[in-house]
Structure formats: structure tokens, C-alpha cells
Amino acid sequence: MNKKQVRVGMVGYKFMGKAHSHAFRDLPFYFDTEAVPVLQAIAGRDAAGVREAAEKMGWASWETDWRRLIERDDIDLIAIVTPNNTHAEIAIAAAQAGKHVICEKPLALTVGQALHMLEAVKKAGVVHMVCHNYRLGVFEATRSSRGNRAGNRFEINGEKGSIRWDMENLNHLQVYLEEDEPGLQGFRTISCTEVEHPFAAAYWPAGHIIGYEHTFINLLAEMMNGISTGVSPSPNFEDGVRNQIVLEAVEQSVQTGQWVKLPEYTGNLPSFKEQSMR
Ligand SMILES: NC(=O)c1ccc[n+]([C@@H]2O[C@H](COP(=O)([O-])OP(=O)(O)OC[C@H]3O[C@@H](n4cnc5c(N)ncnc54)[C@H](O)[C@@H]3O)[C@@H](O)[C@H]2O)c1
């Protein structure tokens, strides 16, 4: 099937720029959407910085003025990941140029500004979205609550039970049910990235939480550093051999029902080969 290509122009490229670039790149890996993003261009103000960011995050081109991005006819969607005081001007200009708009939260600085933005996208008939990638019921400033890093939490309490969630533990939901037997009542931990939950089936099989994918990025970073320095990172094939020795001993033990003494591999390959062939 021919996928519709949505050519994205992203304004800003720091914290949220990194998160959005990653999401635009990875989306087709997980979701079979009919429209797919193309990382067409980013805009910043500093030429060296924006060029470096474009290269690093996989964008095809870059501009030093967001207005130029909006003028381009090879851009379908403007992603706004700049500070809040810039959202309104960029979003309204993007809508007026007929671009779809996705904007970081909060949408604007004031209700009046937000209404102008809404008016602009409605008039243009473009698709619009605010990046509430999670929505919270409680406001808490972690910068003034010491010890909390991204301590964004919600808790909902009702007649029949309660649920609570914490951003720093985002794969888990705490659930309390009043109908539980007295004496056994209490919060239970539910893994909310099991395949039965919304969106979760697109990612990993049961038990493989969100974040699992990042372990592969860490691994590949080690491999790339290894190629640069010429030193194989650990675990490498030496460790693989030690692992294999244990696995083989397990098989032998299963067959014989006996303890197996492990041959020791100390890193001297010729001597180990000779020893194990004896
Ligand atoms: N959804 C979330 O989870 C989440 C998390 C953090 C921040 N945010 C929101 O994302 C937005 C950006 O925050 P951030 O933390 O990424 O900020 P940041 O300071 O890390 O990045 C802002 C970027 O905008 C660029 N920029 C600023 N003014 C510009 C201009 N006039 N033209 C072009 N580029 C300009 C900066 O150079 C930088 O690249 C804010 O609206 C913030 O509230 C959302």
C-alpha cells in the first residue's frame, strides 16, 4: 500500500526537539498508520547549531528562520517545540500558510492567544494537535519540591476505588478496589503496557515495558565507541564463550543428572581449545 508522506518542518530542536525527532523517526517502526512522517526540515536561529542538530537527528534540511520553513511548499506539517511565548505567532502563521500544526504544551500564554490560534486553524481547515503526551490532574512544581525530579503524578479517588500514576514509574498503575475482601484490600500494581492496554500492542510483547527499546540504543552506543577505539566492548565474544560454557554444562547436567565441573576460560584461546579437545 502506498503510504501518504507527511513532510514535517519542526521549529526548535533542543529538549522537545529531540523527543519529537525520535518519535517521528520511530513511529513507522511500531504503528501501521496510513500517513507517515518525513523528517523534511528543522528551523533554529543559530546556523551552526541547527545544522548540527539536523545532521544528528536525521532531518533532510534546515533553516535559520521559522518563517522560511512556513513559506516552503515541501512542508505539510509544522511541529512547534519552542518556548511558550513563541507558539501563537508560529502556529497562526503556519495555519495561514495551510500547514497542519502540532504544538507543544501549553498551547499559549493566555486564553485570548489560544482562541486566536484555534480560530486560525479552524479557518484554514488544517489538522491541529497539542502535545499532551500525558495529562495530569494535579499541579506540582517539582523544582520547588526537593527530591522530586519529574514527579508528575495523578490520583483519582472514587466510591468504588482509586487509581494513581507517577511519571517516574510510567509503566505502572496503582489500583485500589473497594470490592476486594476486607483484610486483603490495598493498592495493587498493574503493568499498564500489557498488550490489552491502549497503544501498547504496537510496541512489545507482554512484560517488555516501554523503555526496553532504549537498552538497544545503549548497546549500539557501546558498539560504535568500540569501533572508534578499536576495543571490543563488554560483553563481547569472550563473554559469549564463557556464557556458552555454562549453557553446555547445563545440558550435560540435565542428561547425566550429575554436577558438571566448568572448564575455565581465562582468555587464552589456543590453550582453552587444546584443553577442551582433550
Ligand atoms: N510534552 C512534554 O512532555 C514537554 C516537556 C518539556 C517541555 N515541553 C514544552 O515544549 C516546549 C519547548 O520546551 P523545551 O524544554 O524543549 O525547551 P528548550 O529550551 O530545550 O528548546 C527550545 C528550542 O526552541 C528554540 N527557539 C526558541 N525561540 C526560537 C525562535 N524564535 N525561533 C526558532 N527557534 C527558537 C531554541 O533555540 C531551542 O532549540 C515548551 O512549550 C514546553 O512547555 C513539553
The ligand as an SDF file (V2000), in Angstrom:
LIG
                    3D

 44 48  0  0  0  0  0  0  0  0999 V2000
    5.2630   17.3920   26.2830 N   0  0  0  0  0  0  0  0  0  0  0  0
    6.1720   17.3850   27.2300 C   0  0  0  0  0  0  0  0  0  0  0  0
    6.3520   16.3740   27.9180 O   0  0  0  0  0  0  0  0  0  0  0  0
    7.0340   18.6060   27.4280 C   0  0  0  0  0  0  0  0  0  0  0  0
    8.1880   18.5230   28.2240 C   0  0  0  0  0  0  0  0  0  0  0  0
    9.0240   19.6620   28.3000 C   0  0  0  0  0  0  0  0  0  0  0  0
    8.6770   20.8340   27.6320 C   0  0  0  0  0  0  0  0  0  0  0  0
    7.5150   20.8810   26.8990 N   0  0  0  0  0  0  0  0  0  0  0  0
    7.1410   22.1070   26.1410 C   0  0  0  0  0  0  0  0  0  0  0  0
    7.9510   22.1060   24.9410 O   0  0  0  0  0  0  0  0  0  0  0  0
    8.2460   23.4610   24.5490 C   0  0  0  0  0  0  0  0  0  0  0  0
    9.7650   23.5950   24.3880 C   0  0  0  0  0  0  0  0  0  0  0  0
   10.3830   23.2680   25.6180 O   0  0  0  0  0  0  0  0  0  0  0  0
   11.8600   22.6590   25.6900 P   0  0  0  0  0  0  0  0  0  0  0  0
   12.0360   22.1480   27.0740 O   0  0  0  0  0  0  0  0  0  0  0  0
   12.0970   21.7550   24.5280 O   0  0  0  0  0  0  0  0  0  0  0  0
   12.7340   23.9930   25.5160 O   0  0  0  0  0  0  0  0  0  0  0  0
   14.2750   24.1010   25.0730 P   0  0  0  0  0  0  0  0  0  0  0  0
   14.7480   25.3900   25.6140 O   0  0  0  0  0  0  0  0  0  0  0  0
   15.0190   22.8380   25.3730 O   0  0  0  0  0  0  0  0  0  0  0  0
   14.1670   24.1960   23.4810 O   0  0  0  0  0  0  0  0  0  0  0  0
   13.5760   25.2910   22.8410 C   0  0  0  0  0  0  0  0  0  0  0  0
   14.0520   25.3660   21.4230 C   0  0  0  0  0  0  0  0  0  0  0  0
   13.3830   26.4310   20.7680 O   0  0  0  0  0  0  0  0  0  0  0  0
   14.3580   27.2370   20.0820 C   0  0  0  0  0  0  0  0  0  0  0  0
   13.8110   28.5960   19.9190 N   0  0  0  0  0  0  0  0  0  0  0  0
   13.4910   29.4800   20.8820 C   0  0  0  0  0  0  0  0  0  0  0  0
   13.0000   30.5990   20.3050 N   0  0  0  0  0  0  0  0  0  0  0  0
   13.0120   30.3780   18.9630 C   0  0  0  0  0  0  0  0  0  0  0  0
   12.6460   31.1540   17.8300 C   0  0  0  0  0  0  0  0  0  0  0  0
   12.1470   32.3780   17.9710 N   0  0  0  0  0  0  0  0  0  0  0  0
   12.8090   30.6190   16.5930 N   0  0  0  0  0  0  0  0  0  0  0  0
   13.3000   29.3640   16.4430 C   0  0  0  0  0  0  0  0  0  0  0  0
   13.6660   28.5810   17.4750 N   0  0  0  0  0  0  0  0  0  0  0  0
   13.5250   29.1120   18.7140 C   0  0  0  0  0  0  0  0  0  0  0  0
   15.5960   27.1440   20.9450 C   0  0  0  0  0  0  0  0  0  0  0  0
   16.7490   27.5070   20.2270 O   0  0  0  0  0  0  0  0  0  0  0  0
   15.5470   25.6320   21.2720 C   0  0  0  0  0  0  0  0  0  0  0  0
   16.0360   24.8670   20.1960 O   0  0  0  0  0  0  0  0  0  0  0  0
    7.6220   24.3380   25.6210 C   0  0  0  0  0  0  0  0  0  0  0  0
    6.3880   24.7780   25.1570 O   0  0  0  0  0  0  0  0  0  0  0  0
    7.4370   23.4160   26.8150 C   0  0  0  0  0  0  0  0  0  0  0  0
    6.3650   23.8170   27.6540 O   0  0  0  0  0  0  0  0  0  0  0  0
    6.7150   19.7870   26.8000 C   0  0  0  0  0  0  0  0  0  0  0  0
  1  2  1  0
  2  3  2  0
  2  4  1  0
  4  5  1  0
  4 44  2  0
  5  6  2  0
  6  7  1  0
  7  8  2  0
  8  9  1  0
  8 44  1  0
  9 10  1  0
  9 42  1  0
 10 11  1  0
 11 12  1  0
 11 40  1  0
 12 13  1  0
 13 14  1  0
 14 15  2  0
 14 16  1  0
 14 17  1  0
 17 18  1  0
 18 19  2  0
 18 20  1  0
 18 21  1  0
 21 22  1  0
 22 23  1  0
 23 24  1  0
 23 38  1  0
 24 25  1  0
 25 26  1  0
 25 36  1  0
 26 27  1  0
 26 35  1  0
 27 28  2  0
 28 29  1  0
 29 30  1  0
 29 35  2  0
 30 31  1  0
 30 32  2  0
 32 33  1  0
 33 34  2  0
 34 35  1  0
 36 37  1  0
 36 38  1  0
 38 39  1  0
 40 41  1  0
 40 42  1  0
 42 43  1  0
M  CHG  2   8   1  16  -1
M  END
$$$$
